[in-house]
Amino acid sequence: WECDEDEDEDAPVKSAFLRSSYRTGWPIQGFKNTENRSAQTAQLSPVIFGQPEDRYGARRRRALGEVIDPISATASEASQYVGEARGDKTINVLWDDFFGLTGRFGDVLFQDLLYAIASMVFVFVYIWVNVGSVVIAIAGITEILLSLPMALTFWRVIMQQERVDFLFFLSVYLILCIGADDIFVFMDSWKASASAPPHISNSLETRLKWSYQTAATAMLTTTSTTVLCLLLTTTSTLPSLRSFGIFVALVVFFDYCLVITWLPCVVLAYTKYILPCCPSCGLCCKPEKVDDAGKIKERPAVVFLRNRAAPFMHKYRFGFLALSAALSISMLTTLSVEFRTAEDTPFFVVPTHPLSVLSDINRLEFYNAAQGDYQITVMYGLDKDRPFTFREPGARQ
């Protein structure tokens, strides 16, 4: 503990921080010895579908909550630290342990997974509304998601990479945006081909040829620049950043391959077999809207960008160039003036999370010479191309 200074020796001892440590061990409830630790660890380990009864030490977490919550302003399972009293709760009790920390971190990841699912649903509905067909929307979201296992298979099987970093999960959000854009590019070209001159709109084959040439070329340009920028992360000295850039580049590449192969096939089958017999209820498949000249109407966004935004930007192009230059110079100046080297080791959760606050208290208020702020790991071996771990038989010898 850390006692506050007080000149009056008879004054009650006060402490801003008090730390207690308790050791718990094997066996856990339901086991009689420590020999079968694998089975006991499995009881405490996470699963996605079908949670074990004591997942992450749930019993202990509930027991701690029953004691901590009645007296602590910050609840035992809170995600935000409360820095002031709440009613008669004038203290904050913060805690962590291996399985408790893993469990709370796992809960955060599970919430992020729900956000990813919500993003998928939003992208699916957005594609559906813009292309006017639930069939094409299902095909589009399918080809976007299929790029993930294809990239992972290439990463693990072809490239023989065993590392699957936590950052890989961020590729879901990136490919949802990139994949949806590619779908819109192809569908806009496909719809425009129906209103093109007769040598283009005469048959499905000529429409596909024209749409393919137009859309595939445009998407190849954007895909190439995206992949190139991602592959530039290979120059980083951080393995996590390098592997993330390579993996996401693979995801973007496979998404491009699917959007120029899978999606056109689905669009052809939909146009030829499904659209003619689909009721025009507007719920699943909306018929194409045509103008007075018999041409298929373009999406409102396309019309606005071509007829309003593009002329406006062309008219004031020099002003936009000057504004862009001014913003770039100001941002570079601000970065050079305000840039500071980090003084603290960043934590994996936000600063207001109880775990982050607890880490700062342990590091700053209970620091001693035996606890260093920096840890150094020394990797050694005889052959850098044949690394080993201490888990391998004979590795310690």
Residue pairs with C-beta under 8 A, 6 or more apart in sequence:
1 15
1 17
1 18
1 19
2 15
2 16
2 17
2 365
2 366
3 13
3 14
3 15
4 14
4 15
4 16
6 14
16 365
17 361
17 365
17 366
19 361
19 362
19 366
24 60
24 97
25 34
26 34
26 37
26 40
27 33
27 34
27 40
28 40
28 43
28 44
28 54
29 54
29 59
30 43
31 39
31 40
42 52
43 52
43 53
43 54
44 52
44 54
44 55
44 56
44 57
44 99
45 52
45 55
46 55
46 56
46 102
46 103
46 106
47 55
53 59
55 103
56 99
56 100
56 102
56 103
56 104
56 106
57 97
57 99
57 100
57 103
58 103
60 99
60 100
61 76
61 77
61 100
61 103
64 76
64 95
64 100
65 75
65 76
65 77
68 75
68 76
68 93
68 95
69 75
69 76
70 89
71 89
71 91
71 93
72 89
72 91
72 92
72 93
73 82
73 84
73 85
73 86
73 89
73 90
73 91
73 92
74 80
74 81
74 82
74 92
74 93
74 94
74 354
76 93
76 95
77 104
78 354
79 108
79 353
79 354
80 352
80 353
80 354
81 92
81 94
81 352
81 353
81 354
81 356
81 357
82 92
83 92
94 354
94 355
94 357
94 358
94 361
95 358
96 104
96 355
96 358
101 355
104 355
105 348
105 349
105 355
108 349
112 169
116 169
116 172
116 173
119 172
119 173
119 176
120 141
120 145
120 172
120 176
123 141
123 144
123 176
123 177
123 179
123 180
124 137
124 138
124 140
124 141
125 137
126 180
127 136
127 137
127 140
127 141
127 180
127 183
127 184
128 134
128 137
130 184
130 187
130 299
131 137
131 140
131 183
131 184
131 187
132 285
132 286
132 288
133 270
133 275
133 284
133 285
133 286
134 283
134 284
134 285
135 266
135 270
135 274
135 284
135 285
136 183
136 187
136 263
136 266
136 267
136 270
139 262
139 263
139 266
139 267
139 270
140 179
140 180
140 183
140 263
142 262
143 179
143 255
143 258
143 259
143 262
143 263
144 175
144 176
144 179
144 180
144 183
144 255
144 258
146 254
146 258
146 262
147 175
147 179
147 251
147 252
147 254
147 255
147 258
148 171
148 172
148 175
148 251
150 250
150 254
150 258
151 171
151 247
151 250
151 251
151 253
151 254
152 164
152 168
152 247
154 250
154 254
155 161
155 164
155 246
155 247
155 250
156 162
156 164
161 243
163 239
163 243
165 240
165 243
165 244
165 247
166 240
167 240
167 241
167 243
167 244
168 243
168 244
168 247
168 248
170 244
170 248
171 244
171 247
171 248
171 251
174 248
174 251
174 252
175 248
175 251
175 252
175 255
178 226
178 252
178 255
179 255
179 259
181 222
182 219
182 222
182 223
182 255
182 256
182 259
183 259
183 263
185 215
185 218
185 219
186 211
186 215
186 216
186 219
186 259
186 260
186 263
186 264
186 267
187 267
188 215
188 298
188 299
188 302
189 210
189 211
189 214
189 215
190 207
190 208
190 211
190 215
190 267
191 288
191 296
191 298
192 211
192 296
192 298
193 200
193 201
193 206
193 207
193 208
193 210
193 211
194 201
194 207
194 288
194 295
194 296
195 201
195 295
195 296
196 207
196 210
199 206
200 206
200 207
200 210
201 207
204 268
204 271
204 272
208 264
208 268
211 264
212 260
212 264
215 260
216 260
219 256
219 259
219 260
220 256
223 252
223 253
223 255
223 256
226 249
226 252
227 249
227 252
227 253
230 245
230 246
230 248
230 249
230 252
231 245
231 246
231 249
232 245
233 241
233 242
233 244
233 245
233 246
234 242
234 245
234 246
236 242
236 245
274 285
275 285
275 287
278 284
278 285
280 286
280 287
288 296
288 297
289 296
289 297
290 296
290 297
291 297
313 320
344 360
345 373
345 374
347 353
347 355
347 356
347 359
349 355
349 356
350 356
351 357
351 360
363 371
363 373
381 387
381 388
388 395
389 395
390 396
